[in-house]
Amino acid sequence: MSNTKKIAIMSTLVLLLAVTAVFNFVLAGTPADAATDGTAQDDYFTSYRTERVTTRNEEFLQLDSVIAAYAADSAEYKEAVAEKQRMVEVMETELVIETMIKTIGFSDAAVAIGAESENINIFVNSSELSTENVTQIFSIIEDELGIRNGNIVIMPIYAES
């Protein structure tokens, strides 16, 4: 199977996964009076992920239109395919890091890796972070990305009721 077919299949699968996630969120519904019982904060991570998926879907659609408009041997086509592949790799890395952070004891986490920079923003569901927590998270970043010194921001977001 050629690389172009693999990329097309992978892109389609990622797009379907994102659409499924959005439909799951929309169809599950959230009560209008959620803010009155203290659960509004629980939606921080869900809202963040939904916005991230929506934004990335728009980016994928733009890249798909470039890919469809240009011949396979053009520079624009190759750049768009490379960008889609890079975006998929970033999404996979974010998911792995989020899962690893959850395994060290946090109930939820969201990771954002910068597209044009080496900025990494990590939001964890916690009222505060201990030195041990921060060290564990930095260790995960170093193991997964090979970044020892960088623009890494770890923010506690208390979203538990």
C-alpha positions as YAML, in Angstrom:
chain: A
units: angstrom
residues:
- id: 1
  name: MET
  ca: [0.00, 0.00, 0.00]
- id: 2
  name: SER
  ca: [1.42, 3.38, -0.95]
- id: 3
  name: ASN
  ca: [2.12, 6.11, 1.58]
- id: 4
  name: THR
  ca: [-0.56, 8.31, 0.04]
- id: 5
  name: LYS
  ca: [-3.21, 5.63, 0.59]
- id: 6
  name: LYS
  ca: [-2.00, 5.06, 4.15]
- id: 7
  name: ILE
  ca: [-2.18, 8.78, 4.91]
- id: 8
  name: ALA
  ca: [-5.63, 9.04, 3.33]
- id: 9
  name: ILE
  ca: [-6.90, 6.09, 5.36]
- id: 10
  name: MET
  ca: [-5.34, 7.40, 8.58]
- id: 11
  name: SER
  ca: [-6.78, 10.88, 7.98]
- id: 12
  name: THR
  ca: [-10.22, 9.44, 7.35]
- id: 13
  name: LEU
  ca: [-10.05, 7.37, 10.53]
- id: 14
  name: VAL
  ca: [-8.96, 10.37, 12.60]
- id: 15
  name: LEU
  ca: [-11.74, 12.46, 11.10]
- id: 16
  name: LEU
  ca: [-14.32, 9.76, 11.86]
- id: 17
  name: LEU
  ca: [-13.03, 9.48, 15.42]
- id: 18
  name: ALA
  ca: [-13.31, 13.23, 15.88]
- id: 19
  name: VAL
  ca: [-16.82, 13.35, 14.43]
- id: 20
  name: THR
  ca: [-17.83, 10.45, 16.68]
- id: 21
  name: ALA
  ca: [-16.50, 12.30, 19.71]
- id: 22
  name: VAL
  ca: [-18.43, 15.44, 18.80]
- id: 23
  name: PHE
  ca: [-21.64, 13.48, 18.20]
- id: 24
  name: ASN
  ca: [-21.17, 11.65, 21.47]
- id: 25
  name: PHE
  ca: [-20.86, 14.94, 23.33]
- id: 26
  name: VAL
  ca: [-23.80, 16.54, 21.51]
- id: 27
  name: LEU
  ca: [-26.12, 13.55, 21.75]
- id: 28
  name: ALA
  ca: [-25.27, 12.86, 25.40]
- id: 29
  name: GLY
  ca: [-26.52, 16.36, 26.15]
- id: 30
  name: THR
  ca: [-25.75, 18.46, 29.15]
- id: 31
  name: PRO
  ca: [-28.50, 19.74, 31.44]
- id: 32
  name: ALA
  ca: [-29.14, 23.46, 31.19]
- id: 33
  name: ASP
  ca: [-29.17, 23.78, 34.97]
- id: 34
  name: ALA
  ca: [-25.75, 22.11, 35.44]
- id: 35
  name: ALA
  ca: [-24.23, 25.37, 36.62]
- id: 36
  name: THR
  ca: [-26.57, 25.53, 39.60]
- id: 37
  name: ASP
  ca: [-25.42, 22.27, 41.17]
- id: 38
  name: GLY
  ca: [-21.66, 22.80, 40.93]
- id: 39
  name: THR
  ca: [-21.05, 20.50, 37.98]
- id: 40
  name: ALA
  ca: [-20.25, 23.29, 35.53]
- id: 41
  name: GLN
  ca: [-16.57, 22.98, 36.42]
- id: 42
  name: ASP
  ca: [-16.66, 19.27, 35.56]
- id: 43
  name: ASP
  ca: [-17.17, 20.25, 31.95]
- id: 44
  name: TYR
  ca: [-13.84, 22.11, 31.65]
- id: 45
  name: PHE
  ca: [-11.93, 19.15, 30.24]
- id: 46
  name: THR
  ca: [-14.84, 18.01, 28.07]
- id: 47
  name: SER
  ca: [-15.27, 21.52, 26.67]
- id: 48
  name: TYR
  ca: [-11.56, 21.85, 26.05]
- id: 49
  name: ARG
  ca: [-11.44, 18.57, 24.16]
- id: 50
  name: THR
  ca: [-14.54, 19.41, 22.13]
- id: 51
  name: GLU
  ca: [-13.07, 22.77, 21.10]
- id: 52
  name: ARG
  ca: [-9.76, 21.11, 20.24]
- id: 53
  name: VAL
  ca: [-11.48, 18.48, 18.09]
- id: 54
  name: THR
  ca: [-13.60, 21.11, 16.32]
- id: 55
  name: THR
  ca: [-10.58, 23.27, 15.56]
- id: 56
  name: ARG
  ca: [-8.57, 20.34, 14.28]
- id: 57
  name: ASN
  ca: [-11.45, 19.14, 12.12]
- id: 58
  name: GLU
  ca: [-11.53, 22.56, 10.48]
- id: 59
  name: GLU
  ca: [-7.77, 22.38, 9.92]
- id: 60
  name: PHE
  ca: [-8.11, 18.89, 8.42]
- id: 61
  name: LEU
  ca: [-10.86, 20.12, 6.08]
- id: 62
  name: GLN
  ca: [-8.64, 22.97, 4.90]
- id: 63
  name: LEU
  ca: [-5.76, 20.59, 4.30]
- id: 64
  name: ASP
  ca: [-8.08, 18.16, 2.49]
- id: 65
  name: SER
  ca: [-9.20, 20.95, 0.16]
- id: 66
  name: VAL
  ca: [-5.55, 21.76, -0.64]
- id: 67
  name: ILE
  ca: [-4.81, 18.09, -1.23]
- id: 68
  name: ALA
  ca: [-7.83, 17.77, -3.53]
- id: 69
  name: ALA
  ca: [-6.94, 20.93, -5.46]
- id: 70
  name: TYR
  ca: [-3.34, 20.11, -6.34]
- id: 71
  name: ALA
  ca: [-1.60, 17.33, -8.21]
- id: 72
  name: ALA
  ca: [0.18, 14.68, -6.14]
- id: 73
  name: ASP
  ca: [3.60, 15.83, -7.31]
- id: 74
  name: SER
  ca: [3.12, 19.52, -6.44]
- id: 75
  name: ALA
  ca: [4.82, 21.20, -3.48]
- id: 76
  name: GLU
  ca: [1.49, 22.36, -2.05]
- id: 77
  name: TYR
  ca: [0.13, 18.81, -2.06]
- id: 78
  name: LYS
  ca: [3.23, 17.43, -0.37]
- id: 79
  name: GLU
  ca: [3.18, 20.21, 2.27]
- id: 80
  name: ALA
  ca: [-0.50, 19.58, 3.04]
- id: 81
  name: VAL
  ca: [0.03, 15.82, 3.36]
- id: 82
  name: ALA
  ca: [3.07, 16.37, 5.59]
- id: 83
  name: GLU
  ca: [1.11, 18.79, 7.78]
- id: 84
  name: LYS
  ca: [-1.76, 16.31, 8.15]
- id: 85
  name: GLN
  ca: [0.67, 13.60, 9.13]
- id: 86
  name: ARG
  ca: [2.35, 15.91, 11.65]
- id: 87
  name: MET
  ca: [-1.04, 16.82, 13.13]
- id: 88
  name: VAL
  ca: [-1.95, 13.15, 13.54]
- id: 89
  name: GLU
  ca: [1.37, 12.49, 15.27]
- id: 90
  name: VAL
  ca: [0.79, 15.43, 17.65]
- id: 91
  name: MET
  ca: [-2.72, 14.18, 18.43]
- id: 92
  name: GLU
  ca: [-1.40, 10.71, 19.22]
- id: 93
  name: THR
  ca: [1.35, 12.13, 21.43]
- id: 94
  name: GLU
  ca: [-1.11, 14.34, 23.32]
- id: 95
  name: LEU
  ca: [-3.37, 11.36, 23.93]
- id: 96
  name: VAL
  ca: [-0.49, 9.20, 25.18]
- id: 97
  name: ILE
  ca: [0.74, 11.94, 27.54]
- id: 98
  name: GLU
  ca: [-2.79, 12.58, 28.85]
- id: 99
  name: THR
  ca: [-3.22, 8.87, 29.56]
- id: 100
  name: MET
  ca: [0.15, 8.60, 31.28]
- id: 101
  name: ILE
  ca: [-0.65, 11.61, 33.48]
- id: 102
  name: LYS
  ca: [-3.91, 9.96, 34.50]
- id: 103
  name: THR
  ca: [-2.00, 6.82, 35.48]
- id: 104
  name: ILE
  ca: [0.00, 8.74, 38.08]
- id: 105
  name: GLY
  ca: [-3.17, 9.60, 39.96]
- id: 106
  name: PHE
  ca: [-4.92, 12.55, 38.30]
- id: 107
  name: SER
  ca: [-8.57, 12.07, 37.41]
- id: 108
  name: ASP
  ca: [-8.20, 14.06, 34.18]
- id: 109
  name: ALA
  ca: [-5.62, 15.89, 32.11]
- id: 110
  name: ALA
  ca: [-5.42, 17.82, 28.86]
- id: 111
  name: VAL
  ca: [-2.25, 18.38, 26.87]
- id: 112
  name: ALA
  ca: [-1.68, 20.92, 24.11]
- id: 113
  name: ILE
  ca: [1.48, 20.73, 22.04]
- id: 114
  name: GLY
  ca: [2.23, 23.88, 20.06]
- id: 115
  name: ALA
  ca: [2.04, 23.63, 16.28]
- id: 116
  name: GLU
  ca: [4.76, 26.10, 15.40]
- id: 117
  name: SER
  ca: [6.77, 26.05, 18.60]
- id: 118
  name: GLU
  ca: [7.92, 23.70, 21.30]
- id: 119
  name: ASN
  ca: [5.36, 25.01, 23.77]
- id: 120
  name: ILE
  ca: [3.64, 22.33, 25.79]
- id: 121
  name: ASN
  ca: [0.69, 23.22, 28.00]
- id: 122
  name: ILE
  ca: [-0.54, 20.64, 30.47]
- id: 123
  name: PHE
  ca: [-3.74, 21.03, 32.47]
- id: 124
  name: VAL
  ca: [-4.38, 18.57, 35.27]
- id: 125
  name: ASN
  ca: [-7.46, 18.10, 37.40]
- id: 126
  name: SER
  ca: [-6.04, 19.10, 40.76]
- id: 127
  name: SER
  ca: [-6.37, 21.97, 43.20]
- id: 128
  name: GLU
  ca: [-2.60, 22.11, 43.61]
- id: 129
  name: LEU
  ca: [0.53, 20.35, 42.43]
- id: 130
  name: SER
  ca: [3.27, 18.94, 44.60]
- id: 131
  name: THR
  ca: [6.91, 18.96, 43.58]
- id: 132
  name: GLU
  ca: [6.66, 15.19, 43.11]
- id: 133
  name: ASN
  ca: [3.68, 15.62, 40.74]
- id: 134
  name: VAL
  ca: [5.51, 18.20, 38.65]
- id: 135
  name: THR
  ca: [8.63, 16.00, 38.52]
- id: 136
  name: GLN
  ca: [6.56, 13.02, 37.37]
- id: 137
  name: ILE
  ca: [4.89, 15.06, 34.65]
- id: 138
  name: PHE
  ca: [8.22, 16.49, 33.46]
- id: 139
  name: SER
  ca: [9.59, 12.95, 33.37]
- id: 140
  name: ILE
  ca: [6.69, 11.86, 31.16]
- id: 141
  name: ILE
  ca: [7.34, 14.78, 28.78]
- id: 142
  name: GLU
  ca: [11.03, 13.96, 28.64]
- id: 143
  name: ASP
  ca: [10.36, 10.26, 27.98]
- id: 144
  name: GLU
  ca: [7.71, 10.84, 25.32]
- id: 145
  name: LEU
  ca: [9.07, 13.89, 23.52]
- id: 146
  name: GLY
  ca: [12.74, 13.94, 24.43]
- id: 147
  name: ILE
  ca: [12.37, 17.54, 25.60]
- id: 148
  name: ARG
  ca: [14.29, 18.29, 28.75]
- id: 149
  name: ASN
  ca: [14.33, 22.06, 28.68]
- id: 150
  name: GLY
  ca: [11.51, 23.80, 26.94]
- id: 151
  name: ASN
  ca: [8.46, 25.92, 27.31]
- id: 152
  name: ILE
  ca: [6.46, 23.51, 29.43]
- id: 153
  name: VAL
  ca: [3.60, 24.89, 31.49]
- id: 154
  name: ILE
  ca: [1.77, 22.69, 33.98]
- id: 155
  name: MET
  ca: [-1.45, 24.18, 35.33]
- id: 156
  name: PRO
  ca: [-3.72, 22.71, 37.99]
- id: 157
  name: ILE
  ca: [-7.38, 23.14, 37.07]
- id: 158
  name: TYR
  ca: [-9.65, 22.08, 39.87]
- id: 159
  name: ALA
  ca: [-12.71, 20.66, 38.17]
- id: 160
  name: GLU
  ca: [-13.97, 18.17, 40.75]
- id: 161
  name: SER
  ca: [-17.18, 18.90, 42.58]
...
